[in-house]
Every structure is written in C-alpha cells, then in structure tokens.
Amino acid sequence: MKLPSDLASRWSRQWENPDLREDRLLDEPGAWPTSLPIGRPTATEIADHWQETAARIQSWREVRQGTVRWESVVFRATGAPVEIPVAWEIGDAVEWVAASGDRRVRAEYGSLRTLLEGTDPLFHRVLVRERSLWKAKPTTEVIQAARLALLLESGCAAGQPLRALSLAGIDSKFFERHRGLVQRFLDLRHDGEPSRQGLETFLDAARDTDHWLLVAALGEGTSLGFTRLRVRAIELARHLETCALLVVENERCLHLLPDDLPGVVAVLGTGNDLSWLASPRFRETRVAYWGDLDTWGLTLLARARGHAPHLVPLLMTREIFEKHPDAAVAEATTASDDPPAGLTDEETALYRYLLSRERGRLEQEFLAAEIVRPAILDWARGGLESL
C-alpha cells in the first residue's frame, strides 16, 4: 500500500507530461476524473505489521484533495471487514495541482491560469505545452505579446523597423525581448509563414542590421540593370525578379561562376541570411544552392531548403569532396554532432561522413573550375529549357 506522499510525487511527475497538461488544463473530453491506484496491503502485512498498516490506512483518511475510494475487505487475520483505500481520484486541475504538493507546480499553474485567462484560445495549446516560451518572462508581457500577434498582419510594417511599430502598448525594445514568442504566436495565425519567410520579410519590416549581399547577373536578360551590385537582403525579397536564381554561401566564389547564362542571377555571401528565399516572389523561380562541403555548409543547405523546398543543391556530394582530397582541411568547430532536419538521406550520410574525417571541410572556393562551371551550366540550361 502506497502512502499519499508516494502518489503526490506521481501527480507531480505527470505535470511534466505535455500531453497530460494539455488534456487536463484545457478540459479535453475524458480528461477528468482521473485516478491512481493505491495498492492493497497483503495478508502478511495485515497479520504481521498491523500497526504500520493501520497508520498507512489512517494517512489516507487525512487526505483532503480529491476523493479517496474505499473498499471493505475481509482478511483472515482480522476476522471482520477492514476499510481499505484502493484509489485516489482527482476531479479537476485545481485538485491535481493541490494533490501534487509541489510548490513549483503550483507556481506554474498559477502563471498558466493567468495566461489562459488573458490570451486568445488560439494560443492556449502552445502556452500549455511549451512552457519554455514564457517561464522566464513576466506574464503581463506574454499576454501583451499574444495581443500584439493578433494585430500583426503580413506587410503591416510597411518598411518600418520592428522597433518603430506602436501596437498593443509595446515599447521600442519589445521585439528585442520577445521576438521568438511573438513569432511563435504569429506562426499559429499564419500557418508557419512568419518563420518560413523570416519575421522581417513577412511583416515587410526594415532590418535593424542590414546584411548586404553581392548580386551578379550571369548573362543578359535580367532586370538588374548592372552586372554586379550590392543589395540588402530584404530588398531581394521585395524586388528581385529572375527566371533562375543561384544562391552561393561565400562571396569569394564569384570567379568560378559562368558569365554566359541569360536570365540567371547569382546571390553570393548569403551565409546564414536565407530567410529572404521564402518570399512568395521566388516560389515559381528555379533555385539552386551551393555551399561549403562541411557540417556548416550542409546545415545552411537544410535551412535554405526550409525556406525554398524546391531548391536544387549543387556540388554538395561525397563524390565532389573526394575529388579534392588535397584541398580538404579540418573543421575547427562543427555545426552539431547530429545532422539537421531537412537533409536528404544521401546528404545525411555525407554529414556523418564529414564528421568522421580528420579533415572534413572543403571550402567551395577551392573546387576546380572545370568541375564547378559544368555543374552550374547543366542546372541552369536544363532548367531554363523547361520554363
């Protein structure tokens, strides 16, 4: 037979289960009542340890949260029926939290009640399941972020920086403090588009720190007006028009690119600034991505594919790596011990292969021109013929 403190610990552990929290705090059908078995004493415990067993039974009579279910059981040692507690039943969230006897659970439940009362039901499931979004933040500002997310629409910044938006009573540093929270709420309203496009791109907001990219026309027939120019990343999402787009991680690769591809534009030096690729402007554009052959390059490929799922990776295979054995170097810091989501099976195998090598990094500017140019020509010319 378990003590009330034993089952209190189990109630407390159940709080850590996001599925149970969601069902019980949002009163899903079938969530209540719920119970835990107490366990019956054995005949030996009744006969040989009656005083200890009687004390345990008495402890259940003193429980004030929920309902303790009892049954009359006849034991040979007692001769008469004994009332035995068999289950501890809880009828709602208030009883669940009280039964846990855990101060941390009580504090989190108190915060969640305030959040659920102050926010739109659209956000309740995420608030209940993803406590890391709000645990370190004042509840008043989490509620403010939820109200702000209801007011933000695609393009509503109209070129202003996020800090200049004056909605829902926010101050100029609100996005700096709560960017991830606001974006998570916006994703719920807009089917993940803010994360896919990037917050600034989705809201048409100027970036506080502009990243300037090198844009190069690889032939005639583009709308650039120049063969080379530098453009802010956000401007690409707004204005760049091309029938084929080559995205290149490092700017130093310009000398390797063909210059006889009409209608093809290369964007170089993108690094981690890839959210502009999610602009609706590029959904019908043929896109290729070429990055370093190392764990970071493959990680950036996965991120680029998250913004533009239709892109084609170029020159990022084990075969290419093994054609340049003397150019490979050690990767001082790897992106992660595990391949990122968003890679194909072949790319995932390549990621693990590079991790296993002492010299697992091949920078793209060290690839041989006689390999790079034909690969880009095959992609661009084949793609353009199909347009």
NORVEN-V942536 format. One record per backbone hydrogen bond with DSSP energy under -0.5 kcal/mol. CO is the residue of the C=O (numbers start at 1). NH is the residue of the N-H. Records with the same first field share a line. If there is no record, write none. Layout:
CO->NH ; NH
This chain:
3->6 ; 7
4->8
5->9
6->10
7->11
8->12
9->13
10->14
11->15
12->15 ; 16
13->16
14->17
16->18
17->21
18->22
19->23
20->24
21->25
22->26
23->28
24->27
28->31
34->90
36->88
38->2
42->46
43->47
44->48 ; 49
45->49
49->53
50->54
51->55
52->56
53->57
54->58
55->59
56->60
57->60 ; 61
58->61 ; 62
60->63
67->69 ; 89
69->86 ; 87
71->73 ; 84
73->75 ; 82
75->78 ; 79
80->75
82->73 ; 84
84->71
86->38 ; 39
87->69 ; 89
88->36
89->67
90->33 ; 34
92->96
93->97
94->98
95->99
96->100
97->101 ; 102
98->101
101->103
102->106
103->107
104->108
105->109
106->110
107->111
108->112
109->113
110->114
111->115
112->116
113->117
114->118
115->119
120->123
121->124 ; 125
123->127
124->128
125->129
126->130
129->131
130->133
131->134 ; 135
134->137
138->141 ; 142
139->143
140->144
141->145
142->146
143->147
144->148
145->149
146->150
147->151
148->151 ; 152
153->156
155->158
157->160
160->206
161->164
162->165
165->167
167->170
171->174
173->177
174->178
175->179
178->182
179->183
180->184
181->185
182->186
183->187
184->188
185->189
186->190
187->192
190->193
192->196
193->197
194->198
198->202
199->203
200->204 ; 205
202->155
203->157 ; 158
204->159
206->162
208->210
210->212
211->233
213->215 ; 231
214->268
215->229
216->266
218->261
220->263
227->217
229->215
231->213
232->235 ; 236
233->237
234->238
235->239 ; 240
236->240
241->223
243->286
244->265
245->247 ; 288
246->248 ; 267
247->290
248->269 ; 270
249->271
250->253
251->254
253->256
254->257
260->262
261->264
263->243 ; 244
264->218
265->246
266->216 ; 268
267->248
268->214
270->273
272->274
274->277
275->278
276->279
279->282
280->283
282->285
286->245
287->312
288->247
289->314
290->249
292->294
293->362
294->298
295->299
296->300
297->301
298->302
299->303
300->304
301->305
302->306
303->307
304->307 ; 308
308->311
312->289
317->321
318->322
319->323
320->323
321->324
324->327 ; 328
325->328
329->361
330->332
340->343
344->348
345->349
346->350
347->351
348->352
349->353
350->354
351->355
352->356
353->357
354->357
358->360
361->329
362->293
363->366
364->367
368->371 ; 372
369->373
371->375
372->376
373->377
374->378
375->379
376->380
377->381
378->382
379->383
380->384
381->385
382->386
383->386
384->387
